[in-house]
Structures are given as C-alpha cells and as structure tokens.
Amino acid sequence: AIEVVVDDMLVAGLNFIDEAFKLNEKVNNLQQKLSSTMANIDKELKLWSSCIVDLHLMGQTDENILMESKVFHD
C-alpha cells in the first residue's frame, strides 16, 4: 500500500514538474512577444517623433516666410 502511495506521489510530482516546464515555456514565449511588441512601439515612437520634429521645422519655416512677407509688405 505504501508503494502505491509513493508511486502516486512520484507521478503527481512528475506531472507537476511537467506542468511547470510547460508554463515556463509559455512565459518565455509571452516575454519574446512582449519584447518584440515593445521594439515595434519604440520604432513607431521614433518615427512619430521625427515626423513631429519635421512638422515643427516646417511650421517654423512657414512662420519665417510669413514674417518676411509681412516685413516686405509693410
């Protein structure tokens, strides 16, 4: 009877370890997905910030042109 209990405990222990490995693999996959998502977000943010800088520079240029034309007309 004790052998059966020990066998059951061993099987339960092995199943537990197996599940732990499976969960660990899932966590690793999620971490990789998260990491690549973060990298994509980072790329998007850099793209947006460079667009904003470009727009800002264009705006300044337009402002300068307006100021110059005002001076010219006055």
RANOR-V334713 format. One record per residue. N is the residue number from 0. PSI is psi in whole degrees, 0 to 359 (NA if undefined). OMEGA is omega in degrees with one decimal (NA if undefined). BURIAL is b if it has 24 or more other ideal C-beta (glycine too) atoms within 12 Angstrom, else e. Layout:
((N PSI OMEGA BURIAL) (N PSI OMEGA BURIAL))
This chain:
((0 320 179.8 e) (1 321 179.2 e) (2 319 180.0 e) (3 316 179.4 e) (4 315 179.7 e) (5 316 177.8 e) (6 314 178.9 e) (7 319 179.7 e) (8 320 178.3 e) (9 315 179.1 e) (10 315 179.2 e) (11 317 178.8 e) (12 316 179.3 e) (13 319 176.9 e) (14 318 179.4 e) (15 314 179.2 e) (16 318 179.0 e) (17 314 178.4 e) (18 320 179.5 e) (19 318 177.9 e) (20 318 178.9 e) (21 316 178.4 e) (22 318 179.2 e) (23 319 178.6 e) (24 318 177.8 e) (25 316 179.1 e) (26 316 178.9 e) (27 317 178.4 e) (28 317 178.6 e) (29 320 179.0 e) (30 320 178.3 e) (31 317 178.3 e) (32 315 -180.0 e) (33 316 -179.4 e) (34 316 -179.6 e) (35 326 176.0 e) (36 316 178.9 e) (37 320 178.6 e) (38 318 177.9 e) (39 318 178.4 e) (40 317 179.3 e) (41 315 177.8 e) (42 314 180.0 e) (43 315 -179.8 e) (44 318 178.7 e) (45 318 178.7 e) (46 311 179.8 e) (47 316 -177.8 e) (48 324 177.7 e) (49 325 175.5 e) (50 317 -179.6 e) (51 318 177.4 e) (52 315 178.5 e) (53 314 179.9 e) (54 319 179.5 e) (55 314 179.6 e) (56 318 177.9 e) (57 319 178.6 e) (58 317 178.7 e) (59 319 179.3 e) (60 314 178.4 e) (61 319 179.6 e) (62 316 179.5 e) (63 318 179.1 e) (64 316 178.5 e) (65 314 -179.4 e) (66 316 -179.5 e) (67 318 -178.9 e) (68 327 176.7 e) (69 311 179.9 e) (70 317 -178.2 e) (71 319 -178.1 e) (72 328 -179.1 e) (73 NA NA e))
